[in-house]
C-alpha cells in the first residue's frame, strides 16, 4: 500500500462521522421554521467545510445537494434563485475571505452539478442550463482547476483555497474536461513557459486530456487540437514508443536497435524535453541504456550544446553515478534538471563536483526518509527522489515554488543559492537531510534550526519539491529566529536579516518607503530616486546587476487592492525587445503571471524573459516595491531622474497599495498627479 492509499483510507475513516453529523444538521434545518433557519446554518457550514478538505468529500456533498436545498440552505440568499446566477460572479465568491460565502458557493455548484448530471430535476433550472452554467464557471475560473493558490489567496483565504481547488477538480471530472479543453491547453503552455520544478499537476492535466481524446464517449469536436505536443512529450516522443507500449516493452526494443536508431531516439526525446520542459518516463529507460553506448549518444539524449557536452566529458564518472542513482521512470524530471545543470557549467566551480559526489552517497536521516516517502510514495528510494530534486534545483533555480505556504523568504533563499552559490545550497541539503539540523550565523552568533522556536509556517509544508520539503522547515525557523533577535530595533528587521540570511552579496545598504510603526508611506520620492540611481542603467552608469538582490513588494490583486508583503529577488534590469526598460525578477509564488491591477500585469514570456523570470516595465515594478538593498559604495545619479517619470510611478502607488497609507506630506503630490 502506498502512502497515498493510506491517506485515502484515513480520509474515508474521518468522513463517515462527519457525514453523520451533517445529516443530523440537515434534518434540524429542515424541521426549523423559516425565521429560525439562519441560526441552524452554522453547524452545516462548519461540517461541510471539514468534509470538503477530505478525499471524497465533494462526492458525498453532491449526493446530499438536493436534500440540502430542500431543507432550506439557500432560502433568502442569491443562490436561492439559480436561474439568475451569473458565472463571472463566482470568482468573487470562491476567492472570498469569508468562509460561509465560499462554502455556500461550493454547495451551490455541487447542487447544479447534480442537476446537470440529470440526477436532480430542479424546478427552476434544466439539466442543459446547469451544464452550460458549470462549463462557463470552469472556463472563467480555470486557475482554480489548474494552478496553486496565489499569494493573494493564501493571505486572504488560507485553507479555503484548497477547498475551491478540490471542488473544481470534482466539477471538471464530472462535467468533462472537453468543455474547457482549449483554455486548459493554453494554460498548460503558459505554466510550462515558466519551467517550474514541480510539474505533477501539469502531467495530471495532460494525462486527463489524453484520456479525453481516447474516450469514445467524449466528443471534443474541434477542441484540444493543440495538445499533441504535450501528450507526445510524455507518452510518445519517438517512433519506438509512439503507441505508449510501456517501459518494459520499450526497453526490449532498445536492446535490438543499432546506433542510427538510437541516435533517432535520443534526438527525439531531447527535442521534446527542451520544447516543453517535461520528461517522458521512456526517456529514463533510454538514458540508462545509453550509459554503455558512448558519450555522443548520451549527449544527444540530453540535448546538450558544446558547453554541456564539454561538462559531461569532464565529469563523465559523476554523471554516470548520478544517472544510475537518480534516473528512474518515477523521477524522470531529473533528466531535464541534469541537462540544464550541465548547460550552466556550474560543475567547473571547484566545490560543486565533490559536493555532488557527497550527495550521490548521502545517508538520509530517518526523519528525512519518512518525509520524502510521505510526500512522494515509495516507488523509488528517498535518496533517488532527493537527488532528482537537487538536479532540478541546480538546473532550474528560478523554478522553485513556495507551495501553499507563507515561506517566500526560504524559497527565495534556496533559489538565490542555486542560482548564485550552488555548493552552499548542496551544503544546506546535506545538513538538513543527513543531520536534521542547519546552523546559520546572525551577527556572529550561531542559530540552530532545531533549537529555534516556530517559524513563519504554522505546520510542516508537504506540497514542495524534494529539496524544499527537507530544507525549508529549517530555514523557516532560522529566518523567524533572526527576526526575533531584531525585536526592539528601530525600523524594519529585514535591514539586518536579509544580508545574514541570504548571503554576503546582499547589499548592506537598505531603503524602505513604509514607516514600520504606522504602516504609512514615508520618504517616497527619495526612495524612488535612490532605487533608480541604484538599478536603472540610465542612472547608475550602465552598471549591470551582478548578484540577485532581495527585495520586497506590496502585492495587490487585480483591482489594485493591497494584499500583503512578499519577498522576491531582483535579477537584472535591461531593455526588452521593444526597447522598454524592464525589471526581471524571481517570484517564489508558484505562478509568476499575475494581474496586480491598475494596468500592472506581470509578464513571464514574450518580453525577453528567461525561463522562470517574471518582468514588468521598470516604472511599474518600482510602483510595487517597498524594500530594496543596495551597495552603499556604488551610488548613482539621484538628481538625474525627471519629476515627470517619478510622478508616473507615484501615481501607480497612490492608485493601488498606497491609497490609504498616505501621510500629510504626500497630499500635495496627489493633487499634482490629479491635475496632470
ABEGO torsion letter per residue (X at the ends): XBAAAAAAAAAAAAAAAAAAAAAAAAAAAAABBAAAAAAAAAAAAAAAAAAAABBGAAAAAAAAAAAAAAAGAABGBAAABAAABBAAAAAAAAABABAAAAAAAAAAAAAAAAAAAGABBBAABBAAAAAAAAAAAAAAAAAAAABBBBAAAAAAAEAAAAAAAAAAAAAAAAAEAAAAAAAAAAAAAAAAAAGBABAAAAAAAAAAAAAAAABAABBAEABGAAAAAAAAAAABABAAAAAGAEAAAAAAAAAABBAAAAAAAAAAAAAAAAAAGBBBAAAAAAAAAAAAAEAAAAAAAAGBBAAAAAAAAAAAAAAAAAAAAABBAAAAAAAAAAAAAAAAGAAABAAAAAAAAAAAABBBBAAAAAAAAAAAEAABBAAAAAAAAAAAAAABAAABBAEBBAAAAAAAAAAAAAAABAAAAAAAAAAAAAAGBBBBBBGGBBBBAAABBBBABABBBABBBAAAAAAAAAAAAAAAAAAAAABGBBEBAAAAAAAAAAEAABBABBBBABBAAAGBBBGAAAAAAAAAAAABAAAAGGBBBABBBBBBBBBBBAAGBBAEBBBBBBABBBBBAAGBBBBBBBBABABABBBAEGGBBBBABGAGBBBGBBBBBAAAAAAABABBBBBAABBBBAAABBAAAAAAAAAAAAABAAAAABBAAAAAAAAAAAAX
